[in-house]
Amino acid sequence: MSSVIPALKYREVAKRLRALGFTLYRQGKGSHEIWRHPDGRWTTVPNHGGQTISRRTM
């Protein structure tokens, strides 16, 4: 199994988060969004439109 995280666009990240049970909780600072899972986990995702989110950010 590969441990390399691919560079993805925002839409792909949002789609994968929804599949894992996360929901958009609120808009953060600037273009960042806060996503929450029912068990209490959360993550911040930058929404820069069609730009690719780098592997380092992921």
C-alpha positions as CSV (number, residue, x, y, z in Angstrom):
1,M,0.0,0.0,0.0
2,S,1.4,3.4,-1.0
3,S,1.7,6.1,1.7
4,V,2.1,8.9,-0.9
5,I,-0.7,11.5,-0.6
6,P,-1.8,12.8,-4.0
7,A,-2.2,16.4,-4.8
8,L,-5.9,17.1,-5.1
9,K,-8.3,19.9,-6.0
10,Y,-10.7,21.2,-3.4
11,R,-13.7,19.4,-4.9
12,E,-11.9,16.1,-4.7
13,V,-11.0,16.7,-1.0
14,A,-14.5,17.8,-0.2
15,K,-15.9,14.7,-1.9
16,R,-13.6,12.4,0.1
17,L,-14.4,14.1,3.4
18,R,-18.1,13.7,2.8
19,A,-17.6,10.0,2.0
20,L,-15.8,9.7,5.4
21,G,-18.7,11.3,7.2
22,F,-17.5,14.9,7.6
23,T,-19.8,17.9,7.1
24,L,-18.9,21.5,6.4
25,Y,-19.2,23.1,9.8
26,R,-18.3,26.7,9.1
27,Q,-16.2,29.2,7.1
28,G,-12.9,29.9,8.8
29,K,-10.6,32.8,8.1
30,G,-10.3,33.8,4.5
31,S,-10.8,30.9,2.1
32,H,-10.4,28.2,4.8
33,E,-13.3,25.9,5.8
34,I,-13.8,23.9,9.0
35,W,-15.1,20.4,8.4
36,R,-16.4,18.3,11.4
37,H,-17.0,14.6,11.9
38,P,-19.8,13.4,14.2
39,D,-17.3,11.8,16.6
40,G,-15.6,15.2,17.2
41,R,-12.7,15.1,14.8
42,W,-12.3,18.2,12.6
43,T,-10.0,19.5,9.8
44,T,-9.4,22.8,8.1
45,V,-9.4,22.8,4.3
46,P,-8.3,25.7,2.1
47,N,-10.8,26.4,-0.7
48,H,-8.8,28.1,-3.5
49,G,-11.3,27.3,-6.3
50,G,-9.8,25.1,-9.0
51,Q,-6.2,25.2,-7.8
52,T,-4.6,22.0,-6.6
53,I,-3.9,21.6,-2.9
54,S,-0.3,20.6,-2.5
55,R,0.8,17.4,-0.9
56,R,2.6,19.3,1.8
57,T,-0.7,21.0,2.8
58,M,-2.5,17.6,2.9
